[in-house]
Amino acid sequence: MTHTKAAERRMEQLRDASLDDARLHELIELMLSGALRRQLWLLFLDANDRMSDVILPTDDFPHAPDEPVVSGDLGPTTAARLMAARLPPMCEAIGASQVVLVWEREGDDGFQVEELAWARAISQALHGADVRMRAQFVLHDDGLRALTPDDYAVVN
């Protein structure tokens, strides 16, 4: 990915800063500009809201968060619960206490059923865990959109 010198300087400034929501959005938008394929980015922040150098992309996750899976340590569970169970040890290993999920996919900025289901399922699975879900975003063709709890709340 090619960045201008100004964008590179700004990213460096933000990576060294304590990130409020606006700065977090700005940094991710600078780092990940435009969707190329369906994948999930795992980003990590420490207790002081500073971005970790560890950034993990993955495209190896099912379309449905409630897809049944079997894990040696968890037994039968769902894909979302398995992913949520893996986040605390990952955070501990890299010195992070917060996770940011960026759901990348081609298309416009409208939320899709799949990403709303995943956002809700991961958020619920992490409830009460030692890791804080700091934020979720959708990276689409034209940029980055915050995915808030109000967006993925179940409406009855």
C-alpha positions as CSV (number, residue, x, y, z in Angstrom):
1,M,0.0,0.0,0.0
2,T,1.4,3.4,-1.0
3,H,1.0,6.3,1.4
4,T,2.0,9.9,1.0
5,K,4.7,11.2,3.3
6,A,2.1,13.2,5.2
7,A,-0.1,10.2,5.7
8,E,3.0,8.2,6.9
9,R,3.8,10.9,9.4
10,R,0.3,11.1,10.7
11,M,0.1,7.3,11.1
12,E,3.3,7.4,13.1
13,Q,1.9,10.2,15.3
14,L,-1.3,8.3,15.9
15,R,0.5,5.0,16.6
16,D,2.4,6.7,19.4
17,A,-0.7,8.4,20.8
18,S,-3.4,7.4,23.2
19,L,-6.3,6.8,20.9
20,D,-9.8,8.2,21.5
21,D,-12.5,7.0,19.2
22,A,-11.9,9.6,16.5
23,R,-8.2,9.0,16.4
24,L,-8.7,5.3,16.3
25,H,-11.0,5.6,13.3
26,E,-8.5,8.0,11.6
27,L,-5.6,5.6,12.2
28,I,-7.4,2.5,10.9
29,E,-8.6,4.5,7.9
30,L,-5.0,5.5,7.1
31,M,-3.7,1.9,7.6
32,L,-6.5,0.1,5.7
33,S,-7.7,2.1,2.8
34,G,-10.4,0.3,0.8
35,A,-11.7,-3.2,0.7
36,L,-10.1,-5.9,-1.5
37,R,-11.7,-9.1,-0.2
38,R,-13.7,-10.7,2.6
39,Q,-11.5,-10.8,5.6
40,L,-11.2,-9.9,9.3
41,W,-8.5,-7.7,10.8
42,L,-7.7,-8.1,14.4
43,L,-6.0,-5.0,15.9
44,F,-5.0,-4.7,19.6
45,L,-4.6,-1.8,22.0
46,D,-3.0,-1.7,25.4
47,A,-4.5,-0.4,28.6
48,N,-3.3,3.1,27.7
49,D,-5.2,3.0,24.4
50,R,-2.1,2.7,22.3
51,M,-2.1,0.5,19.1
52,S,0.0,-2.6,19.2
53,D,2.4,-3.4,16.4
54,V,0.6,-6.8,16.0
55,I,-2.1,-6.7,13.3
56,L,-3.6,-10.0,12.2
57,P,-5.7,-10.4,9.0
58,T,-7.6,-13.6,8.5
59,D,-10.0,-14.8,5.9
60,D,-10.4,-18.2,7.4
61,F,-13.7,-17.8,9.2
62,P,-17.2,-19.1,8.3
63,H,-20.0,-16.9,7.0
64,A,-22.2,-17.6,10.0
65,P,-21.0,-17.0,13.5
66,D,-23.2,-19.7,14.9
67,E,-21.7,-22.3,12.7
68,P,-20.9,-25.4,14.9
69,V,-17.3,-26.2,15.5
70,V,-15.4,-28.6,17.7
71,S,-12.3,-27.5,19.6
72,G,-10.0,-29.8,21.6
73,D,-10.1,-27.5,24.6
74,L,-13.7,-26.2,24.3
75,G,-15.5,-29.1,22.8
76,P,-18.6,-28.4,20.7
77,T,-19.2,-24.6,20.4
78,T,-19.8,-22.0,17.8
79,A,-17.4,-20.2,15.5
80,A,-18.0,-16.9,17.3
81,R,-17.4,-18.4,20.8
82,L,-14.2,-20.1,19.6
83,M,-12.9,-16.9,18.1
84,A,-13.8,-15.0,21.3
85,A,-12.1,-17.7,23.4
86,R,-8.9,-17.2,21.5
87,L,-8.7,-13.4,21.9
88,P,-7.8,-13.2,25.6
89,P,-4.7,-15.4,25.3
90,M,-3.6,-13.5,22.2
91,C,-4.0,-10.2,24.0
92,E,-2.1,-11.5,27.0
93,A,0.8,-12.7,24.8
94,I,1.2,-9.3,23.1
95,G,0.4,-7.1,26.2
96,A,-2.9,-5.8,25.0
97,S,-6.2,-5.4,26.9
98,Q,-8.5,-4.3,24.1
99,V,-9.4,-5.7,20.7
100,V,-10.6,-3.9,17.6
101,L,-12.3,-5.9,14.8
102,V,-12.4,-4.6,11.2
103,W,-14.7,-6.6,8.9
104,E,-13.4,-6.1,5.4
105,R,-15.6,-6.8,2.4
106,E,-16.3,-5.3,-1.0
107,G,-19.4,-3.2,-1.5
108,D,-20.9,0.0,-0.2
109,D,-21.0,1.3,3.3
110,G,-24.4,-0.2,4.2
111,F,-24.2,-2.9,6.8
112,Q,-24.8,-6.5,5.7
113,V,-26.5,-9.2,7.6
114,E,-23.4,-11.3,8.0
115,E,-21.2,-8.6,9.6
116,L,-24.0,-7.6,11.9
117,A,-24.5,-11.2,13.0
118,W,-20.7,-11.6,13.6
119,A,-20.4,-8.3,15.4
120,R,-23.3,-9.2,17.7
121,A,-22.0,-12.7,18.3
122,I,-18.4,-11.7,19.1
123,S,-19.6,-8.9,21.4
124,Q,-21.8,-11.2,23.3
125,A,-19.2,-14.0,23.5
126,L,-16.6,-11.5,24.9
127,H,-19.1,-10.1,27.5
128,G,-17.4,-10.6,30.9
129,A,-14.0,-11.6,29.4
130,D,-10.7,-10.0,30.5
131,V,-10.5,-8.4,27.0
132,R,-12.5,-5.3,26.1
133,M,-14.1,-5.1,22.7
134,R,-12.9,-1.5,22.0
135,A,-14.6,-1.1,18.6
136,Q,-15.7,-2.8,15.4
137,F,-15.6,-1.3,11.9
138,V,-16.6,-2.3,8.4
139,L,-14.0,-1.6,5.7
140,H,-15.8,-1.2,2.4
141,D,-15.0,0.0,-1.1
142,D,-15.1,3.7,-0.1
143,G,-13.6,3.7,3.3
144,L,-14.3,2.8,6.9
145,R,-17.5,2.9,8.9
146,A,-17.9,2.3,12.6
147,L,-20.1,-0.6,13.6
148,T,-21.7,0.3,17.0
149,P,-23.7,-1.8,19.4
150,D,-26.8,0.1,18.4
151,D,-26.1,-1.1,14.8
152,Y,-26.1,-4.7,15.6
153,A,-28.6,-4.8,18.5
154,V,-31.4,-7.2,18.0
155,V,-34.7,-5.4,17.5
156,N,-37.7,-7.2,18.7
